[in-house]
Amino acid sequence: MLRLLSISLLLNAVTGFTIGSQPTAFTARSTFTTQATSSTRLNGYNIDLTGKTAFIAGVADSTGYGWAIAKQLADAGATIIVGTWPPVLKIFQMGLRKGDFEEDSELSGGGKMEIAKIYPLDAVFDTPEDVPEEILNNKRYAGLSGYTISEVAKQIEEDYGKIDILVHSLANGPEVTKPLLETSRKGYLAASSASAYSYVSLLQKFAPIMNEGGSALSLTYIASERVIPGYGGGMSSAKAQLESDTRTLAFECGQKYGIRVNTISAGPLKSRAASAIGGGAKKTFIEYAIDYSRANAPMPQDLYSDDVGNTGLFLCSPMARAVTGVTMYVDNGLNCMGMALDAMSMQQEEPEVAKI
């Protein structure tokens, strides 16, 4: 299988959702939810997205950043529609029907986020002609069609006309566990295709059906500019591409469509997808990343998915009408650090006690 969770890795420690993640059974509430959400919400701000439609590409459960952004947009009144990777679509839909995500859907006003429609989406395919036989004949795609980017854009246009917000919350690197020196050309290009070019393709197909003044947002990771051992397979390169493309797309989409394009560089989150990644004998990669962040970031506190959700709401709202082409860090400030405070070399020696 081209895209398994074992190789989807920490992909999105950042986003919490991967293209090609292995479907797993969902429980009523993730054991990691206390790490994923905070009890505080942004109240009192005059952000009203009533009448706006937001499409979030890459939502398959309630623990990742895509869900958090969707919830904050819904809290502001936006209509929420999502794209979900086909092999996990039925599991996600079943979880919604069973009420597995009820608590995680609660809004500040007392209501619950409603997902108006879920579209099957495999963002590594632009058109039906791109889908290979092995996918067409794969039982995990059985009974599904219209899941390429161009087909989903067409379906959404038919259902909603124009939309206002586009969120890219997906990534995949089939060789992410390999060091860059051991990554194959195929694996490297696959990471780029799923994690970076998919944003380009989404804007190619969706910008023409977005209202002027609309906003596009993606999720990136500090590995784009800093060395993160374990984040391999070309994923660091893909994230660097994503950030570079964000700036170019901001110019082109702003000039042609009047749309803003930004990305959030989020810190590590213990989402389901990230937690499935292996690590040492005692902790997973994401647990090491979270502990490192807590020990070394300027703000020594837990990072919640709502922190990214609130920033996403701001960037997608009229409050950020003059903000575009930006990589916004939401990582407790870890990005600005140049030394690890918890490194052995940084530990101060105990002063010697004078002997009498």
C-alpha positions in Angstrom: 0.0 0.0 0.0 1.4 3.4 -1.0 0.4 5.3 2.1 0.3 3.6 5.5 0.3 5.3 8.9 3.5 3.6 9.8 5.2 5.8 7.2 2.8 8.7 7.6 4.6 9.5 10.8 4.6 12.6 12.8 3.8 14.3 9.6 1.6 16.3 11.4 2.7 16.5 14.8 1.7 19.7 13.2 -1.7 19.0 11.6 -2.9 15.9 13.3 -4.1 14.5 10.0 -2.2 12.7 7.3 -2.9 11.6 3.7 -2.5 7.9 3.9 -3.1 7.2 7.6 -4.2 3.8 8.6 -7.8 3.8 9.8 -8.3 3.0 13.4 -11.3 2.6 15.7 -12.4 5.9 17.3 -13.6 6.0 20.9 -16.0 8.5 22.4 -13.2 10.8 23.4 -9.4 10.6 22.8 -7.3 10.0 25.9 -5.1 12.8 24.5 -7.9 15.4 24.4 -6.7 17.1 27.6 -3.5 17.9 25.7 -5.3 18.9 22.6 -7.8 21.5 23.8 -7.9 24.2 26.5 -10.9 25.3 28.5 -10.5 28.9 27.5 -11.9 30.4 24.3 -11.8 33.8 22.6 -14.9 35.6 23.7 -15.9 39.2 23.1 -14.1 39.6 19.8 -16.3 40.9 17.0 -15.6 38.2 14.5 -18.8 37.3 12.6 -18.4 34.8 9.8 -22.2 34.2 9.5 -22.9 33.5 5.8 -19.3 32.4 5.1 -18.4 28.9 4.0 -15.2 27.2 5.0 -13.7 24.1 3.4 -11.2 22.2 5.6 -9.2 19.7 3.7 -7.8 17.0 6.0 -10.2 16.2 8.9 -10.7 12.7 10.1 -11.1 13.0 13.9 -11.3 15.6 16.6 -7.8 15.7 17.9 -5.9 17.6 15.2 -5.4 21.2 14.2 -7.8 20.9 11.3 -10.7 20.2 13.6 -9.6 23.0 16.0 -9.6 25.5 13.2 -13.0 24.3 11.9 -14.5 24.6 15.4 -13.3 28.2 15.9 -14.6 29.1 12.4 -18.0 27.5 13.3 -18.0 29.3 16.6 -17.8 32.5 14.6 -20.8 31.4 12.5 -19.2 29.9 9.4 -20.7 26.9 7.6 -18.2 24.1 7.8 -17.6 21.5 5.1 -14.6 19.1 5.2 -12.6 16.8 3.0 -11.6 13.4 4.4 -9.2 10.8 3.1 -11.4 8.1 1.4 -10.1 5.0 3.4 -11.1 6.6 6.7 -14.2 8.3 5.5 -16.7 5.7 6.7 -15.0 5.5 10.1 -15.2 9.2 10.5 -18.8 9.3 9.5 -19.7 6.5 11.8 -18.0 8.3 14.7 -20.1 11.4 14.0 -23.3 9.4 13.8 -22.5 7.7 17.1 -21.8 11.0 18.8 -18.1 10.2 19.4 -17.1 13.8 18.9 -20.0 15.5 20.8 -17.8 16.9 23.6 -15.1 18.1 21.2 -17.8 19.8 19.1 -19.0 22.1 21.9 -18.9 25.8 21.0 -18.6 28.8 23.3 -22.2 29.8 22.9 -23.4 26.4 24.1 -24.2 24.9 20.7 -22.2 22.3 18.8 -20.2 22.5 15.6 -22.1 20.9 12.7 -20.3 19.7 9.6 -22.6 20.5 6.8 -21.1 18.0 4.4 -18.1 15.6 4.1 -16.4 15.1 0.8 -14.1 12.2 0.1 -10.7 13.8 -0.9 -7.4 12.3 -1.8 -5.2 15.4 -2.4 -2.4 13.6 -4.2 -4.7 13.3 -7.3 -5.6 16.5 -9.3 -7.9 14.9 -11.9 -9.6 11.5 -12.4 -6.9 10.7 -15.0 -4.3 10.8 -12.2 -5.8 8.0 -10.2 -3.8 4.7 -10.8 -5.4 1.3 -11.2 -4.1 0.1 -7.8 -6.2 2.8 -6.2 -9.3 2.3 -8.4 -9.2 -1.4 -7.5 -8.4 -0.9 -3.8 -11.2 -2.1 -1.6 -10.6 0.8 0.8 -11.8 3.1 -2.1 -14.7 0.8 -3.1 -17.9 2.6 -3.8 -16.3 6.0 -3.8 -15.7 8.4 -6.7 -15.1 12.1 -7.3 -12.3 12.3 -4.7 -9.7 14.1 -6.8 -9.1 17.8 -6.1 -10.7 19.1 -9.3 -13.8 16.9 -8.8 -14.2 18.0 -5.2 -13.9 21.6 -6.2 -16.6 21.1 -8.8 -18.9 19.3 -6.4 -18.5 22.1 -3.8 -19.2 24.8 -6.5 -22.4 22.9 -7.4 -23.4 22.6 -3.7 -22.4 26.0 -2.4 -21.5 28.3 -5.2 -18.5 30.2 -4.0 -16.7 29.6 -0.7 -14.8 32.1 1.5 -12.2 30.0 3.4 -9.9 27.2 2.4 -7.8 25.3 5.0 -5.1 22.8 4.0 -4.6 20.5 6.9 -2.9 17.4 5.5 0.5 16.0 4.7 2.3 12.7 4.1 5.8 11.3 3.7 6.0 7.6 2.9 9.7 7.5 3.9 9.5 9.9 6.8 11.3 7.6 9.2 14.3 7.6 6.9 17.2 10.1 7.2 17.3 12.4 4.1 20.5 10.7 3.0 18.6 7.4 2.8 15.5 8.8 1.1 14.7 7.7 -2.4 13.7 10.0 -5.2 10.2 8.4 -5.2 9.8 8.9 -1.5 11.1 12.5 -1.6 8.8 13.5 -4.5 5.8 11.8 -2.8 6.3 13.9 0.3 6.5 17.0 -1.8 3.4 16.0 -3.8 1.2 15.3 -0.8 2.5 18.0 1.6 3.3 21.0 -0.6 2.0 20.7 -4.1 -1.4 19.7 -2.8 -1.7 23.3 -1.5 -0.8 24.7 -4.9 -3.4 22.4 -6.5 -6.1 23.2 -4.0 -5.7 26.9 -4.8 -5.5 26.3 -8.5 -8.9 24.6 -8.3 -10.6 26.5 -5.5 -9.4 30.1 -5.9 -11.7 30.5 -8.9 -14.7 29.5 -6.7 -13.7 31.7 -3.7 -15.2 35.1 -3.0 -12.9 38.1 -3.2 -11.5 38.8 0.3 -11.4 35.1 1.0 -8.6 33.4 2.9 -6.5 30.3 2.4 -4.5 28.7 5.2 -2.1 25.8 5.6 -0.1 24.2 8.4 3.6 23.8 8.4 6.3 22.8 10.9 9.6 24.3 12.2 11.5 21.4 10.4 11.3 23.6 7.3 14.1 25.8 8.7 15.6 23.9 11.6 17.0 20.4 11.8 14.5 18.0 13.5 16.1 14.6 13.7 13.5 11.9 12.9 11.5 14.2 10.6 12.9 12.7 7.4 11.9 11.3 4.1 12.0 14.8 2.5 9.3 16.1 4.8 11.5 19.0 6.0 12.0 19.9 2.4 8.3 19.7 1.7 7.5 22.0 4.6 10.1 24.5 3.3 8.4 24.3 -0.1 5.1 24.9 1.5 6.3 28.1 3.2 8.0 29.4 0.0 4.9 28.6 -2.0 2.8 30.4 0.5 4.6 33.7 -0.3 4.4 33.2 -4.0 0.8 32.1 -3.9 -0.1 35.1 -1.7 1.2 37.4 -4.5 -0.5 35.5 -7.3 -3.8 34.8 -5.6 -3.9 38.4 -4.2 -3.4 39.9 -7.6 -5.7 37.6 -9.5 -8.5 36.8 -7.0 -8.2 39.1 -4.1 -7.5 36.2 -1.8 -5.1 36.1 1.1 -2.7 33.1 1.6 -1.0 32.3 4.9 0.4 29.3 6.8 0.7 28.5 10.5 3.9 26.9 11.9 2.4 25.0 14.8 4.2 23.3 17.6 4.0 19.6 18.4 0.5 18.2 19.3 -0.3 14.8 20.7 -2.9 14.0 18.0 -3.8 10.5 17.0 -1.8 10.6 13.8 1.3 11.9 15.6 1.0 9.5 18.5 1.0 6.5 16.2 4.6 7.3 15.2 7.3 5.2 16.8 10.1 6.4 18.9 12.3 5.2 21.7 11.6 2.5 24.2 10.0 4.8 26.7 8.4 7.6 24.6 7.1 8.2 21.1 8.7 10.8 18.8 5.8 13.3 19.5 6.2 12.8 23.3 9.8 13.7 23.0 9.0 16.7 20.9 6.3 17.9 23.4 8.7 17.5 26.3 11.5 19.3 24.5 9.2 22.2 23.7 8.0 22.5 27.2 11.5 22.5 28.6 13.0 24.9 26.1 10.3 27.3 24.7 10.1 30.8 26.1 6.6 30.0 27.3 7.0 26.8 29.3 3.4 25.6 28.9 1.4 23.0 27.1 0.3 23.8 23.5 -3.4 23.2 22.8 -5.1 22.7 19.5 -7.3 25.7 20.4 -4.2 27.9 20.4 -3.8 27.1 16.7 -7.6 27.2 16.1 -7.8 30.7 17.5 -4.9 31.9 15.3 -6.5 30.2 12.3 -9.7 32.1 13.1 -7.9 35.4 13.2 -6.0 34.7 9.9 -9.2 33.7 8.1 -11.3 36.6 9.4 -11.6 40.2 8.3 -9.4 41.2 11.3 -6.4 40.0 9.2 -7.5 41.6 5.9 -4.0 43.1 5.5 -2.1 40.0 6.5 -0.9 37.7 3.7 2.2 35.7 2.7 2.9 35.1 6.4 4.3 32.1 8.3 2.7 32.6 11.7 4.4 30.7 14.6 2.1 29.2 17.2 4.6 27.2 19.2 5.1 29.0 22.5 8.1 30.8 20.9 10.2 27.7 20.4 11.1 28.9 16.9 13.2 31.8 18.3 15.5 29.7 20.5 19.1 29.0 19.5 20.1 26.8 22.4 18.5 24.0 24.3 18.2 24.9 27.9 17.8 21.3 29.0 21.0 20.2 27.3 23.6 18.6 29.5 26.2 21.3 28.4 23.8 24.0 29.7 23.5 22.6 33.2 25.2 24.8 35.8 27.5 23.2 38.2 26.7 23.4 41.8 29.0 25.9 43.5 31.6 24.3 45.8 31.1 24.8 49.5 34.1 26.3 51.1 35.8 24.0 53.5 36.7 25.4 56.9 
